Amino acid sequence: MDLGRACLVPRYVSSPEERKERLATVGGLAIEPASTLTAALTLVAPKGAGPGDSYRFNVVQRHGRRVVGGSTYVLAVTAPDQRESA
């Protein structure tokens, strides 16, 4: 992985318990045409989620109001790793 273009982005926290809107946004990430940007997302399942639950979300790239890219992901909740609690 080439981290030559890595940048620091302020931590953005959004959860159903903390907000009323269904849309969370992070602005100010400039991506040149025909290039890529590596990003990391840390996801935490909502309170009450259990093994087998899943949550679908979209990451959408916009230029103004126009959608120019994106992907759909599924957060699958699994049982806790027993090695971590030992």
C-alpha positions in Angstrom: 0.0 0.0 0.0 1.5 3.3 -1.0 1.0 5.8 1.8 2.7 8.6 -0.1 -0.6 10.4 -0.5 -1.9 9.7 3.0 -3.5 12.6 4.8 -4.9 13.2 8.2 -8.6 13.6 8.5 -10.3 14.8 11.7 -12.0 11.9 13.5 -15.7 12.0 12.7 -18.1 10.1 14.9 -21.6 9.4 13.9 -24.1 7.0 15.5 -27.9 6.6 15.4 -27.9 7.4 19.1 -26.2 10.7 18.6 -27.9 12.1 15.5 -31.3 12.4 13.9 -30.2 12.5 10.2 -29.5 9.3 8.3 -26.6 10.9 6.3 -23.1 11.5 7.7 -20.7 13.4 5.6 -16.9 14.1 5.6 -16.0 17.0 3.3 -12.8 18.5 2.1 -11.1 15.4 0.7 -9.7 16.3 -2.7 -9.3 13.4 -5.2 -7.8 14.1 -8.5 -9.6 12.7 -11.6 -8.6 9.1 -12.5 -6.8 8.7 -9.1 -7.5 6.9 -5.9 -7.5 7.7 -2.2 -6.9 5.1 0.6 -9.1 5.6 3.6 -9.9 3.7 6.8 -13.3 3.5 8.4 -13.8 2.2 12.0 -17.3 0.9 12.4 -19.1 -0.1 15.6 -22.4 -1.8 15.5 -25.3 -0.1 17.2 -26.2 -0.9 20.8 -28.2 -4.1 21.0 -26.7 -5.6 17.8 -25.9 -9.3 18.1 -24.1 -12.0 16.1 -25.9 -12.5 12.7 -27.1 -8.9 12.4 -25.9 -6.9 9.5 -26.0 -3.3 8.5 -25.7 -2.0 4.9 -24.1 1.4 4.2 -22.9 3.4 1.2 -19.8 5.4 0.7 -20.6 8.0 -2.1 -18.2 10.4 -3.8 -19.9 13.6 -5.0 -18.7 16.5 -7.0 -21.1 19.2 -6.0 -24.5 17.5 -6.2 -23.4 15.0 -8.8 -22.5 11.4 -7.8 -19.2 10.5 -9.4 -18.3 7.3 -7.5 -18.9 5.1 -4.5 -19.4 1.6 -3.1 -21.8 -0.3 -0.9 -20.6 -2.3 2.1 -22.2 -4.6 4.7 -21.1 -4.6 8.4 -21.7 -8.2 9.6 -21.8 -8.5 13.4 -19.9 -11.6 14.7 -19.5 -13.1 18.1 -16.7 -11.7 20.2 -13.3 -13.3 19.9 -12.9 -15.4 23.0 -9.1 -15.0 22.9 -9.5 -11.2 23.6 -11.4 -11.8 26.9 -8.9 -14.3 28.3 
